[in-house]
Amino acid sequence: MFEAIANSLEGVFSKLRGKGRLTESNIKDGLHEVRLALLEADVNYKVVKDFIQHVTERAVGEEVIKSIAPGQQIIKIVHDELIKLMGESDTAIPFQDSEPTTIMLVGLQGSGKTTTAGKLAKTILSKGRKPLLVAADIQRPAAIEQLKILGQQLDVPVYFESAAQPAKICKNAVAHARTNAQDVVIFDTAGRLHIDDELMLELQEIKQNLGPHQIYFVCDSMTGQDAVNSAKEFNTKLGFHGVILTKLDGDTRGGAALSIRAVTGRPIKFVGIGEKLDRLEEFHPDRMASRILGMGDVVSLVERAQQAIDMEEAQKLSRKIQNDTLSLDDFLMQLQQIKKMGPIKEILGMIPGLGNKMDGLNVDEKQLHRVEAIIRSMTTEERASPDMVNGSRRQRVANGSGTTIQDVNQLLKQFRAMKKMIKQFKGNERGLKKMGLLSKGLPFGKGMLQ
């Protein structure tokens, strides 16, 4: 995400770092390029103007001109101002104790409200709550069916009525939640292709009758300024407590994420970074600023690892490292846990120094499936002792996995290299134990990154 703006800013900062010394003149020239990069990223014009003004006031001061590393100092200033621009982190959902917490999702048609309702329900489930999904969109064909399917996937109940007005449906749903001990109610409301009076009257009626505890505006981040303009109008006519940005994984520009807080004064609460129901993340401005500037996002990477890694299995793996008894089954287990963390390109983008170098890099996710197929085509004995996989066995494994002998050879070579590298890291078992994964053993071999 944000590859275009990240690459543009990296180019500007490289020029500034290359200067023998920085002056007020070349700082302003550099910030002029930063301004152009932000405008090309579809950031709101007034937001860009204010941002550059704030950065300039700090950058042309003595703290930069007399700094030992002025280029780095400017990057830090831009980083700090990006955080201010996106606002402080505000990801908490204020749950009620005495009554069901009601959350109303609003937005234009096609923004991803229904899918987001499912993702939000899954997030709330992980917090030990019992959510109820409410199909309050009676405008879009199949909206109710889509929500019912999501509910079945999550094992979350869905309340719907076939012949009632949205406000009535929502009111009845809250009564249903009280009766059935569901403590969070999520209203999936209707949208339109554009903002009109009919839509706003419908949403205002729900708000007036139910008084939802939280209203979240759901918008497609890839629409840039259109998303910001819609958010501004929704906030003016309806009012909301926070924003959920969808499709952020496909947003190379970042205009909506960088503008929406400044324009509406409302925080970005969550971001959708994929189609699966577990691909909703809390929004942290400091982490996003670091990723935009190519500094990576180690905190999010560790959090994902903690969620994906089975600690009991990690301890078993640690003992095998100690005893030098790693097998291809262990390699396969690590692969499966890495896959749980998300797309490989996304994971690599969180590593400091790689974030702004991912644009144009082709990450072949199918290679993971090929590796898995090869290992599963081996016998138990072959997985335990890969050295016994001779020429005829390799041909059998290649045939069974639908791959080539070259693919099998490559995997075995990677596995041997991984074991050799682990021996070199034997003095650092503590770090391996803590991480619970063999970061140097990832199957990113030839053919995976091109």
ZAMARGU-4260 file (C-alpha; in steps of 0.2 Angstrom, whole numbers, plus 5000, padded with zeros to 4 digits):
<rodrens>
0) 5000/5000/5000 | 5005/5018/4997 | 5019/5013/4985 | 5018/5028/4974 | 5019/5041/4988
5) 5032/5031/4997 | 5043/5030/4981 | 5041/5049/4978 | 5046/5054/4996 | 5061/5042/4995
10) 5067/5051/4980 | 5065/5068/4988 | 5074/5062/5004 | 5088/5054/4994 | 5092/5071/4986
15) 5092/5080/5002 | 5103/5067/5010 | 5115/5069/4996 | 5118/5088/4999 | 5134/5092/5007
20) 5125/5104/5019 | 5107/5110/5019 | 5102/5128/5017 | 5085/5136/5018 | 5084/5136/4999
25) 5087/5118/4996 | 5076/5113/5010 | 5062/5123/5002 | 5066/5115/4985 | 5064/5098/4993
30) 5048/5102/5002 | 5041/5108/4985 | 5044/5091/4978 | 5036/5084/4994 | 5021/5095/4991
35) 5020/5088/4973 | 5021/5070/4979 | 5006/5073/4991 | 4996/5081/4978 | 4999/5067/4966
40) 4994/5055/4979 | 4977/5064/4979 | 4979/5072/4996 | 4967/5086/4999 | 4974/5103/4993
45) 4971/5112/5009 | 4978/5098/5019 | 4994/5098/5009 | 4996/5117/5011 | 4994/5116/5030
50) 5006/5101/5031 | 5020/5109/5020 | 5018/5125/5030 | 5020/5116/5047 | 5035/5105/5040
55) 5043/5121/5033 | 5042/5131/5049 | 5052/5117/5058 | 5063/5112/5044 | 5071/5129/5040
60) 5074/5132/5059 | 5091/5129/5067 | 5087/5112/5073 | 5089/5106/5055 | 5102/5118/5048
65) 5114/5114/5062 | 5110/5096/5064 | 5124/5083/5063 | 5112/5073/5051 | 5101/5086/5043
70) 5093/5074/5030 | 5088/5062/5043 | 5081/5077/5054 | 5070/5082/5040 | 5063/5064/5038
75) 5059/5064/5057 | 5050/5080/5055 | 5040/5074/5040 | 5037/5058/5050 | 5031/5068/5065
80) 5019/5079/5055 | 5012/5064/5046 | 5007/5057/5063 | 4999/5073/5068 | 4990/5074/5051
85) 4982/5057/5053 | 4978/5061/5072 | 4981/5051/5088 | 4977/5032/5088 | 4959/5030/5093
90) 4954/5012/5090 | 4944/5008/5106 | 4926/5003/5104 | 4917/5010/5120 | 4906/4995/5125
95) 4891/4998/5136 | 4889/4988/5152 | 4870/4989/5155 | 4864/4988/5137 | 4869/4981/5120
100) 4882/4992/5112 | 4874/4998/5095 | 4886/5001/5080 | 4879/5009/5064 | 4889/5007/5048
105) 4885/5020/5035 | 4892/5025/5018 | 4890/5025/4999 | 4885/5009/4989 | 4900/4999/4984
110) 4911/5005/4999 | 4911/4988/5007 | 4899/4990/5021 | 4892/4973/5022 | 4909/4964/5021
115) 4915/4977/5034 | 4901/4972/5045 | 4906/4954/5045 | 4924/4959/5048 | 4919/4970/5063
120) 4909/4956/5070 | 4924/4945/5069 | 4935/4958/5078 | 4922/4960/5092 | 4921/4941/5094
125) 4939/4941/5097 | 4936/4953/5112 | 4925/4940/5120 | 4909/4949/5115 | 4893/4942/5107
130) 4888/4952/5092 | 4872/4952/5082 | 4872/4957/5063 | 4857/4967/5057 | 4852/4967/5039
135) 4845/4985/5038 | 4849/4987/5019 | 4833/4984/5010 | 4838/4993/4995 | 4852/4983/4987
140) 4847/4966/4980 | 4855/4951/4989 | 4862/4962/5003 | 4852/4952/5016 | 4858/4935/5009
145) 4876/4941/5009 | 4875/4946/5027 | 4867/4929/5031 | 4882/4920/5023 | 4894/4930/5032
150) 4885/4926/5048 | 4886/4908/5045 | 4904/4909/5041 | 4907/4917/5058 | 4894/4908/5068
155) 4886/4925/5072 | 4867/4927/5071 | 4859/4939/5058 | 4843/4948/5062 | 4833/4952/5046
160) 4815/4956/5042 | 4808/4955/5024 | 4794/4968/5025 | 4799/4982/5037 | 4807/4999/5036
165) 4826/5001/5041 | 4822/5010/5058 | 4809/4997/5063 | 4821/4983/5059 | 4835/4991/5069
170) 4823/4994/5084 | 4817/4976/5084 | 4835/4970/5082 | 4840/4978/5098 | 4825/4971/5107
175) 4830/4954/5100 | 4848/4956/5106 | 4842/4960/5124 | 4832/4944/5124 | 4846/4933/5117
180) 4860/4940/5128 | 4869/4948/5113 | 4879/4963/5119 | 4884/4971/5102 | 4872/4975/5088
185) 4880/4980/5071 | 4868/4989/5059 | 4872/4986/5040 | 4863/5001/5033 | 4859/5005/5014
190) 4870/5016/5003 | 4867/5025/4987 | 4878/5028/4972 | 4879/5046/4978 | 4872/5056/4993
195) 4854/5061/4992 | 4840/5067/5003 | 4832/5050/5003 | 4847/5041/5010 | 4850/5054/5023
200) 4832/5054/5029 | 4833/5035/5031 | 4850/5036/5041 | 4844/5051/5051 | 4828/5041/5056
205) 4838/5026/5062 | 4850/5038/5072 | 4835/5048/5080 | 4825/5032/5085 | 4840/5021/5091
210) 4853/5034/5096 | 4867/5022/5091 | 4882/5022/5103 | 4894/5023/5088 | 4892/5027/5070
215) 4906/5023/5058 | 4908/5029/5040 | 4914/5016/5029 | 4923/5022/5013 | 4934/5015/4999
220) 4951/5022/5001 | 4955/5019/4983 | 4943/5033/4978 | 4954/5046/4986 | 4947/5063/4986
225) 4929/5057/4982 | 4930/5047/4998 | 4936/5062/5008 | 4922/5073/5000 | 4909/5060/5004
230) 4915/5058/5022 | 4914/5077/5024 | 4896/5077/5018 | 4891/5062/5029 | 4899/5070/5044
235) 4890/5087/5041 | 4873/5079/5038 | 4873/5064/5049 | 4888/5065/5060 | 4899/5050/5064
240) 4912/5044/5077 | 4925/5036/5066 | 4930/5030/5049 | 4933/5013/5042 | 4944/5013/5027
245) 4942/4998/5015 | 4953/4991/5002 | 4968/5000/5009 | 4979/4985/5003 | 4976/4991/4985
250) 4978/5010/4988 | 4995/5015/4981 | 4992/5033/4983 | 4985/5036/5001 | 4975/5052/4998
255) 4960/5047/5009 | 4971/5040/5023 | 4981/5056/5024 | 4966/5068/5022 | 4951/5061/5030
260) 4955/5065/5048 | 4961/5083/5044 | 4945/5086/5034 | 4932/5078/5046 | 4940/5079/5063
265) 4935/5061/5065 | 4948/5047/5068 | 4951/5032/5057 | 4947/5018/5068 | 4950/5002/5057
270) 4957/4998/5039 | 4952/4984/5028 | 4967/4976/5020 | 4960/4961/5011 | 4944/4952/5007
275) 4945/4938/5021 | 4935/4941/5037 | 4951/4942/5047 | 4958/4956/5037 | 4952/4971/5047
280) 4966/4980/5057 | 4966/4994/5070 | 4973/5010/5062 | 4989/5017/5070 | 4995/5033/5063
285) 5013/5031/5069 | 5014/5014/5061 | 5007/5020/5045 | 5018/5035/5044 | 5033/5024/5046
290) 5027/5013/5032 | 5025/5027/5021 | 5043/5033/5024 | 5050/5016/5021 | 5054/5013/5040
295) 5043/4997/5041 | 5031/4992/5054 | 5039/4980/5066 | 5026/4982/5079 | 5012/4976/5068
300) 5023/4962/5061 | 5026/4956/5079 | 5008/4957/5083 | 5003/4947/5068 | 5017/4934/5072
305) 5010/4932/5090 | 4992/4929/5083 | 4998/4917/5070 | 5011/4907/5080 | 5007/4893/5091
310) 5018/4895/5106 | 5017/4876/5111 | 5023/4872/5093 | 5036/4886/5094 | 5043/4878/5110
315) 5044/4861/5101 | 5053/4869/5087 | 5065/4877/5099 | 5070/4860/5106 | 5072/4853/5089
320) 5084/4867/5085 | 5094/4863/5100 | 5095/4845/5095 | 5097/4848/5077 | 5083/4837/5072
325) 5072/4848/5061 | 5062/4840/5047 | 5052/4845/5032 | 5037/4843/5043 | 5043/4857/5054
330) 5047/4867/5038 | 5029/4864/5032 | 5022/4869/5049 | 5032/4886/5048 | 5026/4889/5031
335) 5008/4887/5037 | 5010/4899/5051 | 5018/4912/5040 | 5003/4910/5028 | 4992/4915/5043
340) 5001/4931/5044 | 4995/4938/5028 | 5001/4940/5010 | 5020/4938/5009 | 5023/4955/5000
345) 5013/4964/5014 | 5024/4955/5027 | 5040/4960/5018 | 5034/4978/5017 | 5033/4979/5036
350) 5052/4975/5037 | 5062/4991/5039 | 5071/4996/5024 | 5060/4986/5012 | 5044/4996/5013
355) 5048/5008/4999 | 5057/4995/4988 | 5042/4984/4986 | 5034/4993/4971 | 5036/4982/4956
360) 5042/4967/4965 | 5033/4952/4960 | 5030/4940/4975 | 5024/4923/4968 | 5012/4917/4982
365) 5009/4901/4971 | 5027/4896/4976 | 5021/4893/4994 | 5008/4881/4987 | 5021/4872/4977
370) 5032/4870/4992 | 5017/4863/5002 | 5012/4851/4988 | 5030/4844/4987 | 5032/4841/5005
375) 5015/4833/5006 | 5020/4821/4992 | 5034/4814/5002 | 5033/4799/5013 | 5034/4801/5032
380) 5052/4794/5031 | 5057/4806/5018 | 5051/4821/5027 | 5061/4816/5042 | 5076/4812/5032
385) 5077/4822/5016 | 5094/4816/5012 | 5086/4799/5007 | 5077/4808/4993 | 5087/4801/4978
390) 5084/4803/4960 | 5070/4791/4958 | 5061/4797/4973 | 5062/4815/4967 | 5054/4810/4951
395) 5040/4802/4961 | 5038/4817/4972 | 5038/4829/4957 | 5025/4819/4948 | 5014/4817/4964
400) 5015/4836/4967 | 5012/4842/4949 | 5029/4851/4950 | 5046/4847/4942 | 5062/4839/4948
405) 5070/4856/4948 | 5057/4862/4960 | 5060/4847/4972 | 5079/4850/4971 | 5076/4869/4975
410) 5066/4865/4990 | 5079/4852/4997 | 5093/4865/4994 | 5083/4878/5003 | 5080/4866/5018
415) 5099/4862/5019 | 5103/4880/5018 | 5091/4884/5032 | 5098/4870/5043 | 5115/4877/5040
420) 5110/4895/5044 | 5102/4889/5060 | 5118/4881/5066 | 5126/4898/5064 | 5113/4906/5075
425) 5114/4893/5089 | 5121/4907/5100 | 5105/4916/5098 | 5092/4903/5102 | 5084/4916/5114
430) 5079/4927/5100 | 5073/4912/5090 | 5063/4906/5105 | 5055/4923/5107 | 5050/4925/5089
435) 5044/4907/5087 | 5048/4907/5069 | 5063/4904/5058 | 5064/4920/5049 | 5079/4915/5039
440) 5070/4899/5034 | 5056/4907/5024 | 5054/4899/5007 | 5059/4915/4998 | 5070/4906/4986
445) 5073/4908/4968 | 5056/4909/4959 | 5047/4917/4974 | 5054/4934/4972 | 5057/4940/4954
</rodrens>
